[in-house]
Amino acid sequence: MVILATQDGDETVSFRAKRFDRARGATIYTLNLPDELASYASAASDLACLCALAAGGRLDGQVELEWSWRRPGLAIDALLNRRIGGKAVLHID
């Protein structure tokens, strides 16, 4: 799984799948969330699948920082300044 995100809708992102697309059984699928949500009445079944995979230890969400939602400054700063390579999770405490 490769996740790419940009801060600006005009920003160009490139992904070279040279090695990936030649791997046996590999599939390349692009996801544009607004289009996906418009195409399906609900994303509940997909979310349930992701939750089951995570709960079963078969999905690594690449969480690099966990912090309290009451003090989000550390997480926001780390994300904006690209000091972490994974996800930031704010716990509701």
C-alpha positions, 0 to 999 in steps of 0.5 A, spaced: 500 500 500 502 506 498 499 513 500 500 519 497 497 526 499 498 533 498 497 540 501 495 543 495 490 540 489 495 543 484 501 540 487 504 534 482 505 527 485 509 522 482 510 515 484 514 510 480 511 503 480 517 500 476 518 495 481 512 494 484 508 493 477 512 487 475 511 483 482 507 477 481 500 478 483 501 486 484 495 490 483 495 498 482 489 501 484 488 509 485 483 511 490 480 518 490 476 519 496 471 524 494 469 520 487 469 513 491 464 516 496 460 519 491 460 512 487 457 508 493 452 509 498 456 508 504 463 506 506 461 502 512 463 495 509 470 498 507 471 501 514 469 494 517 474 490 513 479 495 515 477 495 522 477 487 522 484 487 519 487 492 524 484 488 530 487 482 527 494 484 526 494 484 519 494 491 517 499 496 519 497 503 519 504 506 520 502 510 526 508 514 528 506 519 533 500 518 539 498 524 543 492 527 547 487 531 543 487 536 548 494 538 546 494 537 538 500 542 537 506 537 537 502 532 532 500 538 528 507 541 528 510 534 526 506 533 521 506 540 518 514 540 518 514 533 516 518 530 522 514 524 522 514 519 516 507 515 519 501 517 521 499 521 527 493 519 532 490 524 537 487 520 543 480 522 546 482 522 553 
